[in-house]
């Protein structure tokens, strides 16, 4: 099992977490937000937190709340992320064929590697990105940048970090989310990242996948990051424990068995990494895919580690 955490997201930092909260820096601004996984005590004092923070989220219910500004800051701002480029990867590789390395570097030197995200203070405590997902953006980019005609599908796609990483690598990208405003936000991130031609769909993820099965479409890359609870655009109900088996059975029917990368994220209290392993293992055995599982986490400046879900992946 692998423990994965972003190592070069310079516009993001987890400063401390504990007492069911987290203190984070996004670009120039520092936020305090609820975090159900942070069941331990804070390392820094409450006074230190409030001295550092620009804004704090104050819940009104389990699903919404308000932001209390402690210092002057805008309601919207931007951060950037540099995906791991082929150039840096090739330099670190040892190969007997130096000419091949040089050719790869030249052929892919024009691929964009900087992603730009517009952040904002929403009533749902989110700001527009899940920074731990940066390790998946790198993985997606690394897999796709040598496959410019690959088709990539992002399900439960939120504001599009994985979508624009895949598009930056040259893939044909389809982005599916059930909330129109979030899809519009993702489109804005694409444009800010100087990219284009992502296919945007406001749809229920499971219904869309079943339509793709009927259309006999397939994808070389798929990522899905389903919530613990959610609703489709027409009121369809989603509960991770109840629906994930049917979802994965359907998704695996549209994954290209010959060449693929699939990433399943599962952010749910109590879920083990063995859950994605059991869901993906039959496909891996049948098609001789490399199956990996693990946890995503963030390293806090204060020294604690914040777990943020389990994952499983298939690669071939």
C-alpha positions as a Markdown table, in Angstrom:
| # | Residue | x | y | z |
|---|---|---|---|---|
| 1 | Unk | 0.0 | 0.0 | 0.0 |
| 2 | Unk | 1.3 | 3.5 | -1.0 |
| 3 | Unk | 0.9 | 6.7 | 1.0 |
| 4 | Unk | 0.8 | 9.6 | -1.5 |
| 5 | Unk | 1.1 | 13.3 | -0.8 |
| 6 | Unk | 1.9 | 16.3 | -3.0 |
| 7 | Unk | 5.5 | 17.3 | -2.9 |
| 8 | Unk | 5.7 | 20.5 | -5.0 |
| 9 | Unk | 2.5 | 22.4 | -4.7 |
| 10 | Unk | 4.1 | 25.8 | -3.9 |
| 11 | Unk | 0.8 | 27.7 | -3.8 |
| 12 | Unk | -0.6 | 25.4 | -1.2 |
| 13 | Unk | 0.4 | 24.5 | 2.4 |
| 14 | Unk | -1.3 | 22.7 | 5.2 |
| 15 | Unk | 0.0 | 24.6 | 8.2 |
| 16 | Unk | -1.7 | 22.7 | 11.1 |
| 17 | Unk | -4.8 | 20.6 | 11.8 |
| 18 | Unk | -6.6 | 19.3 | 14.8 |
| 19 | Unk | -9.8 | 19.6 | 16.9 |
| 20 | Unk | -11.7 | 18.9 | 13.7 |
| 21 | Unk | -10.3 | 21.9 | 11.8 |
| 22 | Unk | -7.4 | 22.6 | 9.4 |
| 23 | Unk | -5.3 | 25.7 | 8.8 |
| 24 | Unk | -4.3 | 26.0 | 5.2 |
| 25 | Unk | -2.5 | 28.5 | 2.9 |
| 26 | Unk | -3.9 | 28.9 | -0.7 |
| 27 | Unk | -1.5 | 31.3 | -2.5 |
| 28 | Unk | -1.3 | 34.4 | -0.3 |
| 29 | Unk | -4.4 | 33.7 | 1.9 |
| 30 | Unk | -4.8 | 31.4 | 4.9 |
| 31 | Unk | -8.1 | 29.7 | 5.8 |
| 32 | Unk | -9.5 | 27.9 | 8.7 |
| 33 | Unk | -12.0 | 25.1 | 7.7 |
| 34 | Unk | -13.7 | 22.1 | 9.3 |
| 35 | Unk | -12.0 | 18.8 | 8.9 |
| 36 | Unk | -13.8 | 15.7 | 10.3 |
| 37 | Unk | -10.6 | 13.5 | 10.0 |
| 38 | Unk | -8.6 | 15.8 | 12.4 |
| 39 | Unk | -9.6 | 14.1 | 15.6 |
| 40 | Unk | -6.4 | 14.9 | 17.5 |
| 41 | Unk | -5.4 | 18.2 | 19.2 |
| 42 | Unk | -3.9 | 21.1 | 17.3 |
| 43 | Unk | -0.2 | 21.6 | 17.5 |
| 44 | Unk | -0.4 | 25.4 | 17.4 |
| 45 | Unk | -2.7 | 27.3 | 19.7 |
| 46 | Unk | -6.0 | 28.8 | 18.8 |
| 47 | Unk | -4.5 | 32.3 | 19.1 |
| 48 | Unk | -1.7 | 31.4 | 16.7 |
| 49 | Unk | -4.3 | 30.1 | 14.2 |
| 50 | Unk | -6.4 | 33.2 | 14.3 |
| 51 | Unk | -3.3 | 35.4 | 14.1 |
| 52 | Unk | -2.2 | 33.7 | 10.9 |
| 53 | Unk | -5.7 | 33.3 | 9.3 |
| 54 | Unk | -7.4 | 35.6 | 6.9 |
| 55 | Unk | -10.7 | 33.9 | 7.0 |
| 56 | Unk | -12.6 | 31.2 | 9.0 |
| 57 | Unk | -15.5 | 29.1 | 8.0 |
| 58 | Unk | -18.3 | 29.0 | 10.5 |
| 59 | Unk | -20.8 | 26.2 | 10.0 |
| 60 | Unk | -24.6 | 26.8 | 10.1 |
| 61 | Unk | -25.5 | 23.2 | 9.4 |
| 62 | Unk | -23.7 | 20.0 | 8.4 |
| 63 | Unk | -23.7 | 21.1 | 4.8 |
| 64 | Unk | -23.4 | 24.9 | 4.7 |
| 65 | Unk | -22.1 | 27.9 | 6.6 |
| 66 | Unk | -20.5 | 31.4 | 6.4 |
| 67 | Unk | -17.0 | 32.8 | 6.1 |
| 68 | Unk | -15.8 | 35.2 | 8.8 |
| 69 | Unk | -13.0 | 37.4 | 7.5 |
| 70 | Unk | -10.3 | 38.0 | 10.1 |
| 71 | Unk | -8.1 | 40.1 | 7.7 |
| 72 | Unk | -8.8 | 41.8 | 4.4 |
| 73 | Unk | -8.8 | 39.5 | 1.5 |
| 74 | Unk | -10.8 | 39.1 | -1.8 |
| 75 | Unk | -13.7 | 36.6 | -2.2 |
| 76 | Unk | -12.0 | 35.2 | -5.2 |
| 77 | Unk | -8.3 | 34.7 | -6.1 |
| 78 | Unk | -6.0 | 32.4 | -8.1 |
| 79 | Unk | -3.4 | 29.7 | -7.4 |
| 80 | Unk | -1.1 | 27.9 | -9.8 |
| 81 | Unk | 0.2 | 24.3 | -10.0 |
| 82 | Unk | 3.1 | 23.1 | -12.0 |
| 83 | Unk | 2.5 | 19.5 | -13.1 |
| 84 | Unk | 5.5 | 17.3 | -13.4 |
| 85 | Unk | 6.8 | 17.7 | -16.9 |
| 86 | Unk | 8.2 | 15.1 | -19.2 |
| 87 | Unk | 11.4 | 17.2 | -19.4 |
| 88 | Unk | 12.1 | 16.8 | -15.6 |
| 89 | Unk | 11.1 | 13.1 | -15.7 |
| 90 | Unk | 13.3 | 12.3 | -18.7 |
| 91 | Unk | 16.3 | 14.0 | -17.1 |
| 92 | Unk | 16.0 | 11.8 | -14.1 |
| 93 | Unk | 15.8 | 8.6 | -16.1 |
| 94 | Unk | 18.8 | 6.4 | -16.9 |
| 95 | Unk | 18.6 | 5.0 | -20.4 |
| 96 | Unk | 21.1 | 3.4 | -22.7 |
| 97 | Unk | 19.5 | 5.3 | -25.6 |
| 98 | Unk | 20.4 | 9.0 | -25.1 |
| 99 | Unk | 19.1 | 9.9 | -28.5 |
| 100 | Unk | 15.6 | 8.6 | -27.7 |
| 101 | Unk | 15.5 | 10.7 | -24.5 |
| 102 | Unk | 16.5 | 13.8 | -26.5 |
| 103 | Unk | 13.8 | 13.1 | -29.1 |
| 104 | Unk | 11.1 | 12.7 | -26.5 |
| 105 | Unk | 12.1 | 15.9 | -24.8 |
| 106 | Unk | 12.0 | 17.9 | -28.0 |
| 107 | Unk | 8.7 | 16.4 | -29.2 |
| 108 | Unk | 6.9 | 17.3 | -26.0 |
| 109 | Unk | 8.6 | 20.5 | -25.1 |
| 110 | Unk | 5.5 | 22.6 | -26.1 |
| 111 | Unk | 3.1 | 20.9 | -23.8 |
| 112 | Unk | 1.8 | 23.3 | -21.2 |
| 113 | Unk | 2.5 | 22.3 | -17.6 |
| 114 | Unk | 1.1 | 25.1 | -15.5 |
| 115 | Unk | -2.5 | 24.8 | -14.3 |
| 116 | Unk | -4.4 | 27.9 | -13.0 |
| 117 | Unk | -7.3 | 27.6 | -10.6 |
| 118 | Unk | -9.8 | 30.3 | -9.6 |
| 119 | Unk | -10.6 | 29.9 | -5.9 |
| 120 | Unk | -13.5 | 31.3 | -4.0 |
| 121 | Unk | -15.3 | 31.3 | -0.6 |
| 122 | Unk | -18.3 | 29.0 | -1.1 |
| 123 | Unk | -21.1 | 28.3 | 1.4 |
| 124 | Unk | -20.1 | 24.6 | 1.4 |
| 125 | Unk | -16.7 | 25.3 | 3.0 |
| 126 | Unk | -14.8 | 24.4 | -0.2 |
| 127 | Unk | -12.6 | 26.9 | -2.0 |
| 128 | Unk | -12.4 | 25.2 | -5.4 |
| 129 | Unk | -9.7 | 22.5 | -5.2 |
| 130 | Unk | -8.8 | 19.4 | -3.3 |
| 131 | Unk | -5.0 | 19.9 | -3.1 |
| 132 | Unk | -4.2 | 16.3 | -2.2 |
| 133 | Unk | -5.4 | 15.4 | -5.7 |
| 134 | Unk | -2.3 | 17.0 | -7.2 |
| 135 | Unk | -0.6 | 13.7 | -7.0 |
| 136 | Unk | -3.3 | 12.3 | -9.4 |
| 137 | Unk | -2.9 | 15.3 | -11.7 |
| 138 | Unk | 0.8 | 14.4 | -12.0 |
| 139 | Unk | 0.0 | 10.7 | -12.6 |
| 140 | Unk | -2.6 | 11.6 | -15.3 |
| 141 | Unk | -0.3 | 14.0 | -17.1 |
| 142 | Unk | 2.6 | 11.5 | -17.0 |
| 143 | Unk | 0.5 | 8.7 | -18.5 |
| 144 | Unk | -1.2 | 10.8 | -21.2 |
| 145 | Unk | 1.5 | 13.1 | -22.5 |
| 146 | Unk | 2.9 | 10.4 | -24.8 |
| 147 | Unk | -0.6 | 9.4 | -26.0 |
| 148 | Unk | -2.0 | 12.6 | -27.6 |
| 149 | Unk | -5.0 | 10.8 | -29.1 |
| 150 | Unk | -6.1 | 9.2 | -25.8 |
| 151 | Unk | -9.6 | 9.7 | -24.6 |
| 152 | Unk | -10.0 | 10.7 | -20.9 |
| 153 | Unk | -13.1 | 10.8 | -18.7 |
| 154 | Unk | -13.4 | 12.6 | -15.4 |
| 155 | Unk | -16.5 | 11.6 | -13.4 |
| 156 | Unk | -17.7 | 13.6 | -10.3 |
| 157 | Unk | -15.3 | 16.1 | -11.9 |
| 158 | Unk | -15.8 | 19.1 | -9.6 |
| 159 | Unk | -13.7 | 22.2 | -10.8 |
| 160 | Unk | -11.7 | 20.1 | -13.2 |
| 161 | Unk | -8.1 | 19.7 | -11.9 |
| 162 | Unk | -7.8 | 16.2 | -13.4 |
| 163 | Unk | -9.6 | 17.4 | -16.6 |
| 164 | Unk | -7.2 | 20.3 | -17.3 |
| 165 | Unk | -4.2 | 18.1 | -16.4 |
| 166 | Unk | -5.3 | 15.6 | -19.0 |
| 167 | Unk | -6.1 | 18.3 | -21.6 |
| 168 | Unk | -2.6 | 19.9 | -20.9 |
| 169 | Unk | -1.2 | 16.5 | -21.8 |
| 170 | Unk | -3.0 | 16.6 | -25.1 |
| 171 | Unk | -5.9 | 14.1 | -24.4 |
| 172 | Unk | -9.5 | 14.3 | -25.7 |
| 173 | Unk | -11.2 | 15.1 | -22.4 |
| 174 | Unk | -14.8 | 14.6 | -21.2 |
| 175 | Unk | -15.8 | 16.2 | -17.9 |
| 176 | Unk | -18.9 | 15.1 | -16.1 |
| 177 | Unk | -20.5 | 16.7 | -13.0 |
| 178 | Unk | -24.0 | 17.0 | -11.8 |
| 179 | Unk | -23.8 | 20.7 | -10.8 |
| 180 | Unk | -24.0 | 23.3 | -13.6 |
| 181 | Unk | -22.3 | 26.0 | -11.6 |
| 182 | Unk | -19.3 | 23.7 | -10.8 |
| 183 | Unk | -19.0 | 22.8 | -14.5 |
| 184 | Unk | -18.9 | 26.5 | -15.3 |
| 185 | Unk | -16.2 | 27.0 | -12.7 |
| 186 | Unk | -14.2 | 24.2 | -14.3 |
| 187 | Unk | -14.5 | 25.8 | -17.7 |
| 188 | Unk | -13.1 | 29.0 | -16.2 |
| 189 | Unk | -10.1 | 27.1 | -14.9 |
| 190 | Unk | -9.5 | 25.6 | -18.3 |
| 191 | Unk | -9.5 | 29.1 | -19.9 |
| 192 | Unk | -7.2 | 30.5 | -17.2 |
| 193 | Unk | -4.8 | 27.6 | -17.9 |
| 194 | Unk | -4.8 | 28.6 | -21.6 |
| 195 | Unk | -6.4 | 25.4 | -22.7 |
| 196 | Unk | -9.6 | 24.6 | -24.8 |
| 197 | Unk | -11.8 | 21.9 | -26.2 |
| 198 | Unk | -12.8 | 20.0 | -23.1 |
| 199 | Unk | -16.3 | 18.5 | -23.5 |
| 200 | Unk | -18.5 | 19.7 | -20.6 |
| 201 | Unk | -21.5 | 17.6 | -19.5 |
| 202 | Unk | -23.9 | 18.3 | -16.6 |
| 203 | Unk | -25.1 | 14.8 | -16.0 |
| 204 | Unk | -25.5 | 12.0 | -13.4 |
| 205 | Unk | -22.2 | 10.1 | -13.5 |
| 206 | Unk | -23.7 | 6.6 | -13.4 |
| 207 | Unk | -26.4 | 7.4 | -16.0 |
| 208 | Unk | -23.7 | 8.8 | -18.3 |
| 209 | Unk | -21.5 | 5.8 | -18.0 |
| 210 | Unk | -24.4 | 3.5 | -18.8 |
| 211 | Unk | -25.1 | 5.5 | -22.0 |
| 212 | Unk | -21.4 | 5.2 | -23.0 |
| 213 | Unk | -21.7 | 1.4 | -22.6 |
| 214 | Unk | -24.7 | 1.4 | -24.9 |
| 215 | Unk | -22.8 | 3.6 | -27.4 |
| 216 | Unk | -19.8 | 1.2 | -27.1 |
| 217 | Unk | -17.4 | 4.0 | -26.3 |
| 218 | Unk | -14.2 | 3.4 | -24.4 |
| 219 | Unk | -11.5 | 5.5 | -22.7 |
| 220 | Unk | -7.8 | 5.1 | -22.1 |
| 221 | Unk | -7.9 | 7.2 | -19.0 |
| 222 | Unk | -10.7 | 7.5 | -16.3 |
| 223 | Unk | -10.7 | 9.1 | -12.9 |
| 224 | Unk | -13.6 | 9.2 | -10.5 |
| 225 | Unk | -13.8 | 10.9 | -7.1 |
| 226 | Unk | -17.3 | 10.1 | -5.9 |
| 227 | Unk | -18.6 | 11.9 | -2.8 |
| 228 | Unk | -19.9 | 10.0 | 0.3 |
| 229 | Unk | -23.4 | 11.5 | -0.5 |
| 230 | Unk | -24.7 | 13.4 | -3.5 |
| 231 | Unk | -27.4 | 14.1 | -5.9 |
| 232 | Unk | -27.6 | 14.1 | -9.7 |
| 233 | Unk | -29.1 | 17.0 | -11.8 |
| 234 | Unk | -32.5 | 15.4 | -11.7 |
| 235 | Unk | -32.5 | 14.5 | -8.0 |
| 236 | Unk | -30.8 | 11.1 | -8.5 |
| 237 | Unk | -29.5 | 10.0 | -5.1 |
| 238 | Unk | -25.9 | 8.8 | -4.6 |
| 239 | Unk | -24.6 | 7.1 | -1.5 |
| 240 | Unk | -21.0 | 5.7 | -1.8 |
| 241 | Unk | -21.6 | 2.5 | 0.1 |
| 242 | Unk | -24.8 | 1.7 | -1.8 |
| 243 | Unk | -23.7 | 2.7 | -5.3 |
| 244 | Unk | -19.9 | 2.2 | -5.7 |
| 245 | Unk | -20.1 | -1.4 | -6.7 |
| 246 | Unk | -22.5 | -0.7 | -9.6 |
| 247 | Unk | -20.6 | 2.3 | -10.6 |
| 248 | Unk | -17.2 | 0.5 | -10.8 |
| 249 | Unk | -18.8 | -2.5 | -12.6 |
| 250 | Unk | -20.1 | 0.0 | -15.2 |
| 251 | Unk | -17.0 | 2.1 | -15.5 |
| 252 | Unk | -14.8 | -0.9 | -16.1 |
| 253 | Unk | -16.9 | -1.8 | -19.1 |
| 254 | Unk | -15.8 | 1.4 | -20.8 |
| 255 | Unk | -12.1 | 1.2 | -19.9 |
| 256 | Unk | -9.9 | 0.2 | -22.8 |
| 257 | Unk | -8.5 | -3.2 | -21.7 |
| 258 | Unk | -5.4 | -2.8 | -23.9 |
| 259 | Unk | -4.0 | 0.5 | -22.6 |
| 260 | Unk | -5.4 | 2.4 | -19.7 |
| 261 | Unk | -5.0 | 4.4 | -16.5 |
| 262 | Unk | -7.9 | 4.3 | -14.0 |
| 263 | Unk | -7.9 | 6.1 | -10.7 |
| 264 | Unk | -10.7 | 5.6 | -8.1 |
| 265 | Unk | -10.7 | 7.9 | -5.1 |
| 266 | Unk | -12.9 | 7.2 | -2.0 |
| 267 | Unk | -13.1 | 9.9 | 0.6 |
| 268 | Unk | -15.3 | 8.2 | 3.3 |
| 269 | Unk | -14.7 | 7.9 | 7.0 |
| 270 | Unk | -14.1 | 4.2 | 7.7 |
| 271 | Unk | -13.3 | 3.1 | 4.1 |
| 272 | Unk | -10.2 | 0.9 | 3.8 |
| 273 | Unk | -7.9 | 0.8 | 0.8 |
| 274 | Unk | -8.9 | -2.8 | 0.5 |
| 275 | Unk | -12.3 | -1.6 | -0.8 |
| 276 | Unk | -10.9 | -0.2 | -4.1 |
| 277 | Unk | -8.6 | -3.2 | -4.3 |
| 278 | Unk | -11.5 | -5.6 | -4.2 |
| 279 | Unk | -13.5 | -3.6 | -6.7 |
| 280 | Unk | -10.6 | -3.4 | -9.2 |
| 281 | Unk | -8.9 | -6.8 | -8.7 |
| 282 | Unk | -11.1 | -8.9 | -11.1 |
| 283 | Unk | -10.3 | -6.5 | -14.0 |
| 284 | Unk | -6.6 | -6.4 | -13.1 |
| 285 | Unk | -6.4 | -10.2 | -13.1 |
| 286 | Unk | -8.4 | -10.6 | -16.4 |
| 287 | Unk | -6.5 | -7.9 | -18.3 |
| 288 | Unk | -3.1 | -8.2 | -16.6 |
| 289 | Unk | -3.2 | -4.6 | -15.3 |
| 290 | Unk | -0.9 | -3.2 | -12.6 |
| 291 | Unk | -3.1 | -2.7 | -9.5 |
| 292 | Unk | -2.0 | -0.3 | -6.8 |
| 293 | Unk | -3.8 | 0.9 | -3.7 |
| 294 | Unk | -3.1 | 3.4 | -0.9 |
| 295 | Unk | -4.0 | 6.5 | 1.0 |
| 296 | Unk | -3.8 | 10.2 | 0.1 |
| 297 | Unk | -2.6 | 12.5 | 2.8 |
| 298 | Unk | -1.2 | 16.0 | 3.4 |
| 299 | Unk | 1.9 | 16.8 | 5.5 |
| 300 | Unk | 1.3 | 19.7 | 7.8 |
| 301 | Unk | 4.0 | 22.2 | 8.6 |
| 302 | Unk | 3.3 | 21.4 | 12.3 |
| 303 | Unk | 4.4 | 17.8 | 11.7 |
| 304 | Unk | 1.1 | 15.9 | 11.7 |
| 305 | Unk | -0.3 | 14.0 | 8.7 |
| 306 | Unk | -3.9 | 14.5 | 7.6 |
| 307 | Unk | -5.5 | 11.4 | 5.9 |
| 308 | Unk | -7.7 | 12.4 | 3.0 |
| 309 | Unk | -9.1 | 9.2 | 1.5 |
| 310 | Unk | -8.1 | 5.9 | 0.0 |
| 311 | Unk | -7.5 | 5.2 | -3.7 |
| 312 | Unk | -6.9 | 2.4 | -6.1 |
| 313 | Unk | -5.5 | 2.5 | -9.7 |
| 314 | Unk | -5.1 | 0.3 | -12.7 |
| 315 | Unk | -2.3 | 0.9 | -15.2 |
| 316 | Unk | -1.5 | -0.9 | -18.4 |
